[in-house]
Amino acid sequence: MKAKIHPQYYTNAVVVCSCGNTFVTGATQPTLRVEVCSKCHPFFTGEQRIVDTEGRVERMRRRYGLK
């Protein structure tokens, strides 16, 4: 490996989520800001939201006979 070309590695980098959750990990930056983490992501929380624009979900349900 070449000397002096690699970024500094921080073993105690703090990750801050927009929901307020924080945790420590390793990264090339001392602090990281993220919008979604495992505490607020719908896949991990069990919440499922269907964003319906212009009745597309209802139209699909009518077309295929789903309730």
mmCIF file of the N, C-alpha and C atoms, coordinates in Angstrom:
data_MODEL
# 
_entry.id   MODEL 
# 
loop_
_atom_site.group_PDB 
_atom_site.id 
_atom_site.type_symbol 
_atom_site.label_atom_id 
_atom_site.label_alt_id 
_atom_site.label_comp_id 
_atom_site.label_asym_id 
_atom_site.label_entity_id 
_atom_site.label_seq_id 
_atom_site.pdbx_PDB_ins_code 
_atom_site.Cartn_x 
_atom_site.Cartn_y 
_atom_site.Cartn_z 
_atom_site.occupancy 
_atom_site.B_iso_or_equiv 
_atom_site.pdbx_formal_charge 
_atom_site.auth_seq_id 
_atom_site.auth_comp_id 
_atom_site.auth_asym_id 
_atom_site.auth_atom_id 
_atom_site.pdbx_PDB_model_num 
ATOM 1   N N  . MET A 1 1  ? 0.833   -1.185 0.000   1.00 0.00 ? 1  MET A N  1 
ATOM 2   C CA . MET A 1 1  ? 0.000   0.000  0.000   1.00 0.00 ? 1  MET A CA 1 
ATOM 3   C C  . MET A 1 1  ? 0.875   1.243  0.000   1.00 0.00 ? 1  MET A C  1 
ATOM 4   N N  . LYS A 1 2  ? 0.426   2.252  -0.689  1.00 0.00 ? 2  LYS A N  1 
ATOM 5   C CA . LYS A 1 2  ? 1.162   3.508  -0.726  1.00 0.00 ? 2  LYS A CA 1 
ATOM 6   C C  . LYS A 1 2  ? 0.949   4.274  0.577   1.00 0.00 ? 2  LYS A C  1 
ATOM 7   N N  . ALA A 1 3  ? 1.992   4.969  0.992   1.00 0.00 ? 3  ALA A N  1 
ATOM 8   C CA . ALA A 1 3  ? 1.912   5.752  2.222   1.00 0.00 ? 3  ALA A CA 1 
ATOM 9   C C  . ALA A 1 3  ? 1.240   7.094  1.952   1.00 0.00 ? 3  ALA A C  1 
ATOM 10  N N  . LYS A 1 4  ? 0.499   7.573  2.932   1.00 0.00 ? 4  LYS A N  1 
ATOM 11  C CA . LYS A 1 4  ? -0.123  8.908  2.947   1.00 0.00 ? 4  LYS A CA 1 
ATOM 12  C C  . LYS A 1 4  ? -1.197  9.132  1.881   1.00 0.00 ? 4  LYS A C  1 
ATOM 13  N N  . ILE A 1 5  ? -1.844  8.086  1.387   1.00 0.00 ? 5  ILE A N  1 
ATOM 14  C CA . ILE A 1 5  ? -2.956  8.286  0.455   1.00 0.00 ? 5  ILE A CA 1 
ATOM 15  C C  . ILE A 1 5  ? -4.285  7.826  1.036   1.00 0.00 ? 5  ILE A C  1 
ATOM 16  N N  . HIS A 1 6  ? -4.246  7.108  2.138   1.00 0.00 ? 6  HIS A N  1 
ATOM 17  C CA . HIS A 1 6  ? -5.467  6.577  2.735   1.00 0.00 ? 6  HIS A CA 1 
ATOM 18  C C  . HIS A 1 6  ? -6.033  7.559  3.756   1.00 0.00 ? 6  HIS A C  1 
ATOM 19  N N  . PRO A 1 7  ? -7.373  7.684  3.845   1.00 0.00 ? 7  PRO A N  1 
ATOM 20  C CA . PRO A 1 7  ? -7.963  8.596  4.826   1.00 0.00 ? 7  PRO A CA 1 
ATOM 21  C C  . PRO A 1 7  ? -7.787  8.055  6.238   1.00 0.00 ? 7  PRO A C  1 
ATOM 22  N N  . GLN A 1 8  ? -7.866  8.946  7.192   1.00 0.00 ? 8  GLN A N  1 
ATOM 23  C CA . GLN A 1 8  ? -7.762  8.545  8.597   1.00 0.00 ? 8  GLN A CA 1 
ATOM 24  C C  . GLN A 1 8  ? -9.007  7.762  8.984   1.00 0.00 ? 8  GLN A C  1 
ATOM 25  N N  . TYR A 1 9  ? -8.826  6.685  9.750   1.00 0.00 ? 9  TYR A N  1 
ATOM 26  C CA . TYR A 1 9  ? -9.937  5.833  10.169  1.00 0.00 ? 9  TYR A CA 1 
ATOM 27  C C  . TYR A 1 9  ? -10.249 6.112  11.630  1.00 0.00 ? 9  TYR A C  1 
ATOM 28  N N  . TYR A 1 10 ? -11.497 6.470  11.909  1.00 0.00 ? 10 TYR A N  1 
ATOM 29  C CA . TYR A 1 10 ? -11.948 6.740  13.271  1.00 0.00 ? 10 TYR A CA 1 
ATOM 30  C C  . TYR A 1 10 ? -12.684 5.512  13.785  1.00 0.00 ? 10 TYR A C  1 
ATOM 31  N N  . THR A 1 11 ? -12.173 4.909  14.851  1.00 0.00 ? 11 THR A N  1 
ATOM 32  C CA . THR A 1 11 ? -12.813 3.708  15.395  1.00 0.00 ? 11 THR A CA 1 
ATOM 33  C C  . THR A 1 11 ? -14.032 4.038  16.242  1.00 0.00 ? 11 THR A C  1 
ATOM 34  N N  . ASN A 1 12 ? -14.138 5.276  16.714  1.00 0.00 ? 12 ASN A N  1 
ATOM 35  C CA . ASN A 1 12 ? -15.270 5.686  17.547  1.00 0.00 ? 12 ASN A CA 1 
ATOM 36  C C  . ASN A 1 12 ? -16.074 6.779  16.859  1.00 0.00 ? 12 ASN A C  1 
ATOM 37  N N  . ALA A 1 13 ? -16.437 6.575  15.615  1.00 0.00 ? 13 ALA A N  1 
ATOM 38  C CA . ALA A 1 13 ? -17.241 7.556  14.878  1.00 0.00 ? 13 ALA A CA 1 
ATOM 39  C C  . ALA A 1 13 ? -18.687 7.489  15.358  1.00 0.00 ? 13 ALA A C  1 
ATOM 40  N N  . VAL A 1 14 ? -19.287 8.635  15.591  1.00 0.00 ? 14 VAL A N  1 
ATOM 41  C CA . VAL A 1 14 ? -20.657 8.710  16.091  1.00 0.00 ? 14 VAL A CA 1 
ATOM 42  C C  . VAL A 1 14 ? -21.603 8.905  14.913  1.00 0.00 ? 14 VAL A C  1 
ATOM 43  N N  . VAL A 1 15 ? -22.632 8.056  14.841  1.00 0.00 ? 15 VAL A N  1 
ATOM 44  C CA . VAL A 1 15 ? -23.659 8.160  13.812  1.00 0.00 ? 15 VAL A CA 1 
ATOM 45  C C  . VAL A 1 15 ? -24.904 8.736  14.471  1.00 0.00 ? 15 VAL A C  1 
ATOM 46  N N  . VAL A 1 16 ? -25.429 9.827  13.905  1.00 0.00 ? 16 VAL A N  1 
ATOM 47  C CA . VAL A 1 16 ? -26.608 10.495 14.449  1.00 0.00 ? 16 VAL A CA 1 
ATOM 48  C C  . VAL A 1 16 ? -27.716 10.412 13.403  1.00 0.00 ? 16 VAL A C  1 
ATOM 49  N N  . CYS A 1 17 ? -28.859 9.845  13.790  1.00 0.00 ? 17 CYS A N  1 
ATOM 50  C CA . CYS A 1 17 ? -30.006 9.718  12.894  1.00 0.00 ? 17 CYS A CA 1 
ATOM 51  C C  . CYS A 1 17 ? -30.943 10.897 13.105  1.00 0.00 ? 17 CYS A C  1 
ATOM 52  N N  . SER A 1 18 ? -31.769 11.179 12.107  1.00 0.00 ? 18 SER A N  1 
ATOM 53  C CA . SER A 1 18 ? -32.725 12.277 12.218  1.00 0.00 ? 18 SER A CA 1 
ATOM 54  C C  . SER A 1 18 ? -33.808 11.993 13.261  1.00 0.00 ? 18 SER A C  1 
ATOM 55  N N  . CYS A 1 19 ? -33.988 10.713 13.629  1.00 0.00 ? 19 CYS A N  1 
ATOM 56  C CA . CYS A 1 19 ? -34.976 10.372 14.657  1.00 0.00 ? 19 CYS A CA 1 
ATOM 57  C C  . CYS A 1 19 ? -34.431 10.593 16.068  1.00 0.00 ? 19 CYS A C  1 
ATOM 58  N N  . GLY A 1 20 ? -33.121 10.862 16.178  1.00 0.00 ? 20 GLY A N  1 
ATOM 59  C CA . GLY A 1 20 ? -32.518 11.104 17.482  1.00 0.00 ? 20 GLY A CA 1 
ATOM 60  C C  . GLY A 1 20 ? -31.667 9.955  17.975  1.00 0.00 ? 20 GLY A C  1 
ATOM 61  N N  . ASN A 1 21 ? -31.714 8.831  17.323  1.00 0.00 ? 21 ASN A N  1 
ATOM 62  C CA . ASN A 1 21 ? -30.919 7.673  17.724  1.00 0.00 ? 21 ASN A CA 1 
ATOM 63  C C  . ASN A 1 21 ? -29.449 7.915  17.386  1.00 0.00 ? 21 ASN A C  1 
ATOM 64  N N  . THR A 1 22 ? -28.548 7.526  18.288  1.00 0.00 ? 22 THR A N  1 
ATOM 65  C CA . THR A 1 22 ? -27.112 7.630  18.035  1.00 0.00 ? 22 THR A CA 1 
ATOM 66  C C  . THR A 1 22 ? -26.456 6.301  18.358  1.00 0.00 ? 22 THR A C  1 
ATOM 67  N N  . PHE A 1 23 ? -25.399 5.975  17.622  1.00 0.00 ? 23 PHE A N  1 
ATOM 68  C CA . PHE A 1 23 ? -24.597 4.810  17.915  1.00 0.00 ? 23 PHE A CA 1 
ATOM 69  C C  . PHE A 1 23 ? -23.182 5.037  17.418  1.00 0.00 ? 23 PHE A C  1 
ATOM 70  N N  . VAL A 1 24 ? -22.253 4.182  17.854  1.00 0.00 ? 24 VAL A N  1 
ATOM 71  C CA . VAL A 1 24 ? -20.838 4.330  17.542  1.00 0.00 ? 24 VAL A CA 1 
ATOM 72  C C  . VAL A 1 24 ? -20.421 3.221  16.594  1.00 0.00 ? 24 VAL A C  1 
ATOM 73  N N  . THR A 1 25 ? -19.626 3.583  15.587  1.00 0.00 ? 25 THR A N  1 
ATOM 74  C CA . THR A 1 25 ? -19.124 2.621  14.617  1.00 0.00 ? 25 THR A CA 1 
ATOM 75  C C  . THR A 1 25 ? -17.771 3.108  14.111  1.00 0.00 ? 25 THR A C  1 
ATOM 76  N N  . GLY A 1 26 ? -17.177 2.401  13.206  1.00 0.00 ? 26 GLY A N  1 
ATOM 77  C CA . GLY A 1 26 ? -15.933 2.823  12.591  1.00 0.00 ? 26 GLY A CA 1 
ATOM 78  C C  . GLY A 1 26 ? -16.202 3.461  11.240  1.00 0.00 ? 26 GLY A C  1 
ATOM 79  N N  . ALA A 1 27 ? -15.507 4.572  10.941  1.00 0.00 ? 27 ALA A N  1 
ATOM 80  C CA . ALA A 1 27 ? -15.723 5.270  9.678   1.00 0.00 ? 27 ALA A CA 1 
ATOM 81  C C  . ALA A 1 27 ? -14.525 6.156  9.375   1.00 0.00 ? 27 ALA A C  1 
ATOM 82  N N  . THR A 1 28 ? -14.540 6.763  8.211   1.00 0.00 ? 28 THR A N  1 
ATOM 83  C CA . THR A 1 28 ? -13.475 7.671  7.823   1.00 0.00 ? 28 THR A CA 1 
ATOM 84  C C  . THR A 1 28 ? -13.791 9.114  8.181   1.00 0.00 ? 28 THR A C  1 
ATOM 85  N N  . GLN A 1 29 ? -14.932 9.355  8.828   1.00 0.00 ? 29 GLN A N  1 
ATOM 86  C CA . GLN A 1 29 ? -15.304 10.676 9.313   1.00 0.00 ? 29 GLN A CA 1 
ATOM 87  C C  . GLN A 1 29 ? -15.646 10.563 10.792  1.00 0.00 ? 29 GLN A C  1 
ATOM 88  N N  . PRO A 1 30 ? -15.366 11.581 11.602  1.00 0.00 ? 30 PRO A N  1 
ATOM 89  C CA . PRO A 1 30 ? -15.632 11.471 13.044  1.00 0.00 ? 30 PRO A CA 1 
ATOM 90  C C  . PRO A 1 30 ? -17.117 11.453 13.387  1.00 0.00 ? 30 PRO A C  1 
ATOM 91  N N  . THR A 1 31 ? -17.963 12.126 12.601  1.00 0.00 ? 31 THR A N  1 
ATOM 92  C CA . THR A 1 31 ? -19.417 12.098 12.830  1.00 0.00 ? 31 THR A CA 1 
ATOM 93  C C  . THR A 1 31 ? -20.125 11.899 11.500  1.00 0.00 ? 31 THR A C  1 
ATOM 94  N N  . LEU A 1 32 ? -21.196 11.122 11.547  1.00 0.00 ? 32 LEU A N  1 
ATOM 95  C CA . LEU A 1 32 ? -22.011 10.860 10.370  1.00 0.00 ? 32 LEU A CA 1 
ATOM 96  C C  . LEU A 1 32 ? -23.458 11.186 10.700  1.00 0.00 ? 32 LEU A C  1 
ATOM 97  N N  . ARG A 1 33 ? -24.159 11.824 9.784   1.00 0.00 ? 33 ARG A N  1 
ATOM 98  C CA . ARG A 1 33 ? -25.577 12.125 9.959   1.00 0.00 ? 33 ARG A CA 1 
ATOM 99  C C  . ARG A 1 33 ? -26.355 11.363 8.901   1.00 0.00 ? 33 ARG A C  1 
ATOM 100 N N  . VAL A 1 34 ? -27.351 10.588 9.351   1.00 0.00 ? 34 VAL A N  1 
ATOM 101 C CA . VAL A 1 34 ? -28.163 9.792  8.441   1.00 0.00 ? 34 VAL A CA 1 
ATOM 102 C C  . VAL A 1 34 ? -29.628 10.141 8.646   1.00 0.00 ? 34 VAL A C  1 
ATOM 103 N N  . GLU A 1 35 ? -30.437 9.864  7.630   1.00 0.00 ? 35 GLU A N  1 
ATOM 104 C CA . GLU A 1 35 ? -31.876 10.151 7.715   1.00 0.00 ? 35 GLU A CA 1 
ATOM 105 C C  . GLU A 1 35 ? -32.659 8.979  8.288   1.00 0.00 ? 35 GLU A C  1 
ATOM 106 N N  . VAL A 1 36 ? -32.205 7.756  8.034   1.00 0.00 ? 36 VAL A N  1 
ATOM 107 C CA . VAL A 1 36 ? -32.936 6.558  8.448   1.00 0.00 ? 36 VAL A CA 1 
ATOM 108 C C  . VAL A 1 36 ? -31.959 5.593  9.101   1.00 0.00 ? 36 VAL A C  1 
ATOM 109 N N  . CYS A 1 37 ? -32.373 4.997  10.213  1.00 0.00 ? 37 CYS A N  1 
ATOM 110 C CA . CYS A 1 37 ? -31.558 3.987  10.886  1.00 0.00 ? 37 CYS A CA 1 
ATOM 111 C C  . CYS A 1 37 ? -32.441 2.777  11.203  1.00 0.00 ? 37 CYS A C  1 
ATOM 112 N N  . SER A 1 38 ? -31.879 1.798  11.869  1.00 0.00 ? 38 SER A N  1 
ATOM 113 C CA . SER A 1 38 ? -32.645 0.586  12.172  1.00 0.00 ? 38 SER A CA 1 
ATOM 114 C C  . SER A 1 38 ? -33.740 0.830  13.211  1.00 0.00 ? 38 SER A C  1 
ATOM 115 N N  . LYS A 1 39 ? -33.688 1.922  13.946  1.00 0.00 ? 39 LYS A N  1 
ATOM 116 C CA . LYS A 1 39 ? -34.727 2.240  14.936  1.00 0.00 ? 39 LYS A CA 1 
ATOM 117 C C  . LYS A 1 39 ? -35.956 2.884  14.300  1.00 0.00 ? 39 LYS A C  1 
ATOM 118 N N  . CYS A 1 40 ? -35.782 3.524  13.131  1.00 0.00 ? 40 CYS A N  1 
ATOM 119 C CA . CYS A 1 40 ? -36.919 4.228  12.538  1.00 0.00 ? 40 CYS A CA 1 
ATOM 120 C C  . CYS A 1 40 ? -37.268 3.732  11.132  1.00 0.00 ? 40 CYS A C  1 
ATOM 121 N N  . HIS A 1 41 ? -36.516 2.811  10.573  1.00 0.00 ? 41 HIS A N  1 
ATOM 122 C CA . HIS A 1 41 ? -36.814 2.305  9.231   1.00 0.00 ? 41 HIS A CA 1 
ATOM 123 C C  . HIS A 1 41 ? -38.023 1.379  9.288   1.00 0.00 ? 41 HIS A C  1 
ATOM 124 N N  . PRO A 1 42 ? -38.987 1.513  8.361   1.00 0.00 ? 42 PRO A N  1 
ATOM 125 C CA . PRO A 1 42 ? -40.198 0.691  8.398   1.00 0.00 ? 42 PRO A CA 1 
ATOM 126 C C  . PRO A 1 42 ? -39.928 -0.809 8.340   1.00 0.00 ? 42 PRO A C  1 
ATOM 127 N N  . PHE A 1 43 ? -38.887 -1.251 7.680   1.00 0.00 ? 43 PHE A N  1 
ATOM 128 C CA . PHE A 1 43 ? -38.595 -2.682 7.610   1.00 0.00 ? 43 PHE A CA 1 
ATOM 129 C C  . PHE A 1 43 ? -38.271 -3.244 8.986   1.00 0.00 ? 43 PHE A C  1 
ATOM 130 N N  . PHE A 1 44 ? -37.525 -2.497 9.794   1.00 0.00 ? 44 PHE A N  1 
ATOM 131 C CA . PHE A 1 44 ? -37.124 -2.976 11.113  1.00 0.00 ? 44 PHE A CA 1 
ATOM 132 C C  . PHE A 1 44 ? -38.169 -2.708 12.181  1.00 0.00 ? 44 PHE A C  1 
ATOM 133 N N  . THR A 1 45 ? -39.008 -1.669 12.006  1.00 0.00 ? 45 THR A N  1 
ATOM 134 C CA . THR A 1 45 ? -40.005 -1.341 13.022  1.00 0.00 ? 45 THR A CA 1 
ATOM 135 C C  . THR A 1 45 ? -41.300 -2.108 12.842  1.00 0.00 ? 45 THR A C  1 
ATOM 136 N N  . GLY A 1 46 ? -41.531 -2.669 11.658  1.00 0.00 ? 46 GLY A N  1 
ATOM 137 C CA . GLY A 1 46 ? -42.756 -3.409 11.411  1.00 0.00 ? 46 GLY A CA 1 
ATOM 138 C C  . GLY A 1 46 ? -43.872 -2.555 10.864  1.00 0.00 ? 46 GLY A C  1 
ATOM 139 N N  . GLU A 1 47 ? -43.671 -1.247 10.773  1.00 0.00 ? 47 GLU A N  1 
ATOM 140 C CA . GLU A 1 47 ? -44.681 -0.366 10.203  1.00 0.00 ? 47 GLU A CA 1 
ATOM 141 C C  . GLU A 1 47 ? -44.562 -0.410 8.689   1.00 0.00 ? 47 GLU A C  1 
ATOM 142 N N  . GLN A 1 48 ? -45.695 -0.464 8.039   1.00 0.00 ? 48 GLN A N  1 
ATOM 143 C CA . GLN A 1 48 ? -45.685 -0.439 6.593   1.00 0.00 ? 48 GLN A CA 1 
ATOM 144 C C  . GLN A 1 48 ? -46.637 0.641  6.135   1.00 0.00 ? 48 GLN A C  1 
ATOM 145 N N  . ARG A 1 49 ? -46.128 1.561  5.361   1.00 0.00 ? 49 ARG A N  1 
ATOM 146 C CA . ARG A 1 49 ? -46.940 2.660  4.870   1.00 0.00 ? 49 ARG A CA 1 
ATOM 147 C C  . ARG A 1 49 ? -47.025 2.548  3.357   1.00 0.00 ? 49 ARG A C  1 
ATOM 148 N N  . ILE A 1 50 ? -48.227 2.689  2.852   1.00 0.00 ? 50 ILE A N  1 
ATOM 149 C CA . ILE A 1 50 ? -48.420 2.713  1.409   1.00 0.00 ? 50 ILE A CA 1 
ATOM 150 C C  . ILE A 1 50 ? -48.703 4.147  1.024   1.00 0.00 ? 50 ILE A C  1 
ATOM 151 N N  . VAL A 1 51 ? -47.819 4.726  0.270   1.00 0.00 ? 51 VAL A N  1 
ATOM 152 C CA . VAL A 1 51 ? -48.021 6.083  -0.199  1.00 0.00 ? 51 VAL A CA 1 
ATOM 153 C C  . VAL A 1 51 ? -48.862 6.007  -1.465  1.00 0.00 ? 51 VAL A C  1 
ATOM 154 N N  . ASP A 1 52 ? -50.084 6.504  -1.360  1.00 0.00 ? 52 ASP A N  1 
ATOM 155 C CA . ASP A 1 52 ? -51.027 6.403  -2.467  1.00 0.00 ? 52 ASP A CA 1 
ATOM 156 C C  . ASP A 1 52 ? -51.179 7.765  -3.118  1.00 0.00 ? 52 ASP A C  1 
ATOM 157 N N  . THR A 1 53 ? -50.780 7.847  -4.363  1.00 0.00 ? 53 THR A N  1 
ATOM 158 C CA . THR A 1 53 ? -50.965 9.083  -5.103  1.00 0.00 ? 53 THR A CA 1 
ATOM 159 C C  . THR A 1 53 ? -51.978 8.842  -6.201  1.00 0.00 ? 53 THR A C  1 
ATOM 160 N N  . GLU A 1 54 ? -53.021 9.638  -6.198  1.00 0.00 ? 54 GLU A N  1 
ATOM 161 C CA . GLU A 1 54 ? -54.065 9.610  -7.219  1.00 0.00 ? 54 GLU A CA 1 
ATOM 162 C C  . GLU A 1 54 ? -54.823 8.289  -7.281  1.00 0.00 ? 54 GLU A C  1 
ATOM 163 N N  . GLY A 1 55 ? -54.978 7.591  -6.160  1.00 0.00 ? 55 GLY A N  1 
ATOM 164 C CA . GLY A 1 55 ? -55.800 6.388  -6.121  1.00 0.00 ? 55 GLY A CA 1 
ATOM 165 C C  . GLY A 1 55 ? -55.238 5.190  -6.860  1.00 0.00 ? 55 GLY A C  1 
ATOM 166 N N  . ARG A 1 56 ? -53.944 5.097  -7.007  1.00 0.00 ? 56 ARG A N  1 
ATOM 167 C CA . ARG A 1 56 ? -53.348 3.996  -7.759  1.00 0.00 ? 56 ARG A CA 1 
ATOM 168 C C  . ARG A 1 56 ? -53.559 2.652  -7.080  1.00 0.00 ? 56 ARG A C  1 
ATOM 169 N N  . VAL A 1 57 ? -53.489 2.642  -5.753  1.00 0.00 ? 57 VAL A N  1 
ATOM 170 C CA . VAL A 1 57 ? -53.675 1.387  -5.030  1.00 0.00 ? 57 VAL A CA 1 
ATOM 171 C C  . VAL A 1 57 ? -55.113 0.897  -5.192  1.00 0.00 ? 57 VAL A C  1 
ATOM 172 N N  . GLU A 1 58 ? -56.080 1.805  -5.042  1.00 0.00 ? 58 GLU A N  1 
ATOM 173 C CA . GLU A 1 58 ? -57.484 1.410  -5.196  1.00 0.00 ? 58 GLU A CA 1 
ATOM 174 C C  . GLU A 1 58 ? -57.771 0.930  -6.613  1.00 0.00 ? 58 GLU A C  1 
ATOM 175 N N  . ARG A 1 59 ? -57.206 1.589  -7.600  1.00 0.00 ? 59 ARG A N  1 
ATOM 176 C CA . ARG A 1 59 ? -57.402 1.179  -8.987  1.00 0.00 ? 59 ARG A CA 1 
ATOM 177 C C  . ARG A 1 59 ? -56.835 -0.223 -9.227  1.00 0.00 ? 59 ARG A C  1 
ATOM 178 N N  . MET A 1 60 ? -55.663 -0.514 -8.668  1.00 0.00 ? 60 MET A N  1 
ATOM 179 C CA . MET A 1 60 ? -55.074 -1.841 -8.821  1.00 0.00 ? 60 MET A CA 1 
ATOM 180 C C  . MET A 1 60 ? -55.930 -2.897 -8.108  1.00 0.00 ? 60 MET A C  1 
ATOM 181 N N  . ARG A 1 61 ? -56.435 -2.553 -6.929  1.00 0.00 ? 61 ARG A N  1 
ATOM 182 C CA . ARG A 1 61 ? -57.272 -3.507 -6.193  1.00 0.00 ? 61 ARG A CA 1 
ATOM 183 C C  . ARG A 1 61 ? -58.577 -3.788 -6.933  1.00 0.00 ? 61 ARG A C  1 
ATOM 184 N N  . ARG A 1 62 ? -59.201 -2.769 -7.526  1.00 0.00 ? 62 ARG A N  1 
ATOM 185 C CA . ARG A 1 62 ? -60.407 -2.987 -8.308  1.00 0.00 ? 62 ARG A CA 1 
ATOM 186 C C  . ARG A 1 62 ? -60.122 -3.844 -9.530  1.00 0.00 ? 62 ARG A C  1 
ATOM 187 N N  . ARG A 1 63 ? -59.011 -3.592 -10.186 1.00 0.00 ? 63 ARG A N  1 
ATOM 188 C CA . ARG A 1 63 ? -58.668 -4.301 -11.414 1.00 0.00 ? 63 ARG A CA 1 
ATOM 189 C C  . ARG A 1 63 ? -58.441 -5.789 -11.145 1.00 0.00 ? 63 ARG A C  1 
ATOM 190 N N  . TYR A 1 64 ? -57.803 -6.116 -10.043 1.00 0.00 ? 64 TYR A N  1 
ATOM 191 C CA . TYR A 1 64 ? -57.464 -7.504 -9.764  1.00 0.00 ? 64 TYR A CA 1 
ATOM 192 C C  . TYR A 1 64 ? -58.368 -8.155 -8.726  1.00 0.00 ? 64 TYR A C  1 
ATOM 193 N N  . GLY A 1 65 ? -59.404 -7.458 -8.285  1.00 0.00 ? 65 GLY A N  1 
ATOM 194 C CA . GLY A 1 65 ? -60.378 -8.027 -7.371  1.00 0.00 ? 65 GLY A CA 1 
ATOM 195 C C  . GLY A 1 65 ? -59.848 -8.266 -5.968  1.00 0.00 ? 65 GLY A C  1 
ATOM 196 N N  . LEU A 1 66 ? -58.893 -7.465 -5.533  1.00 0.00 ? 66 LEU A N  1 
ATOM 197 C CA . LEU A 1 66 ? -58.332 -7.607 -4.182  1.00 0.00 ? 66 LEU A CA 1 
ATOM 198 C C  . LEU A 1 66 ? -59.107 -6.739 -3.229  1.00 0.00 ? 66 LEU A C  1 
ATOM 199 N N  . LYS A 1 67 ? -59.124 -7.129 -1.964  1.00 0.00 ? 67 LYS A N  1 
ATOM 200 C CA . LYS A 1 67 ? -59.842 -6.354 -0.948  1.00 0.00 ? 67 LYS A CA 1 
ATOM 201 C C  . LYS A 1 67 ? -58.929 -5.506 -0.158  1.00 0.00 ? 67 LYS A C  1 
# 
